[in-house]
Amino acid sequence: MKNGILDILKGKFLVSGDAPKNWLFIIFASFLATAMIASSHSADTKVIQIANLNDEVQELRSQFVDVHKDVQRLKLESTIKTTLEKKELYASEVPPKKIKVKSINKISGR
């Protein structure tokens, strides 16, 4: 048991008769570890990117609500009235009259 652990620590398994098999396994294990680290890094990057996009969406929704509120306020009749009064335009005191147009078809008899 002691010799087995000592041989591993000295690296004798890398230079013994079965060394090519051991080297292939070490290269394969190194490749898998590299692929796992790259995959983990890619996933972390995407999680951070998603979090940033969610923050941006919340900010844009907040801006939309603020602008929509301002637009609704500007559309109010009282707001329009005060804006026009500053420009010295006032509402007509005479109510509008309805204009009736006779159809061309009724006049020509069709």
N, C-alpha and C positions, 0 to 999 in steps of 0.2 A: 504494500500500500504506500509506504514511504517512498519507495523507488519510483512508483508511478507518478506521484505528485511532483517529485524532484525532477523527473524526466520532462514533465510538462513545463515546469518553471524554467528549466534550462533550454527548452525548445528543441529537444532531441526528436520530437515527432516531425519536425520540419526537415530534418536531414536524414531520417532513417530510410529504409527500403520502400515504404509506402508513402513517401513524401509527396509525389505528384497528386495522389488522391487527397491528401490533407491540404495541399495548396489549393486545389480546385474547390474544396469545401470552404476554405477561408475566403477565397475570392468571391464565391457565391454568397456567403454570409455577409461579406462587406457590401456587395452589390445590393442585397436585400435591405441592409441597414441604411444605405444611402437613399434608396428608393423610399423607405419609410420616413426618413427625415425630410426629404423633399416633399412628399405628400402631406406631411403634417404642417410644414411651412406654408404650402399652398392653401391648405384649409384655413390656417390662422389668418393669412392675408385676406381670404375671401370673407371670413367672419368680420374682420375689421372693416372691410369695404362695405359690407351689408349694413353694419352699424352706422357708418358715416352716411350712407344713403338714407337710412331711416331718419337720422337727425335732420338731413336736408329736406326730406319730405314733410316732416313735422313743421319745420320752419316755413316752408312754402305754403302749407295749409294755413298756418297762422297769418301769414301775409295775405293770403286769399280772403280769409275771414275779415281782416281789417279793411282791405280795399272794398270788399263787397258791402260792408257796413257803411263806409264812406259814400259809396255810389248810391245806396238806398237813401241815405240822408240827403244827398244832393238832388234826388228825384222828387223829394217831397214838394208839394205845391207851395207851402209856406217858404221854403228855401228859395224856390224859383222866384216867388213874388218879391222877396227882399232883395234878391240879386238884381231883378229888373227894376225895382224902385231906385236902386243906387244909380242905374243908368237912365233914370227918369222915364221909364216906360211903365205905364199903368194899365190895369185891366179895364176893359170897356164897360161903361155903365149902361149902355144900351144892349139888351140881349140880342143875340144873333137871330136872323130871320132865315127860315127854311126856304130854299129856292127849289121850285118844282120845274123839271124840264120835261116837256112832252116828248114822247118817243117819236122817232122818224116814221116808224111803222104805222103808228096811229094816224099820223097826218096824211100819209100817202094812201092809206086804206089797205094796206097789205095785211 
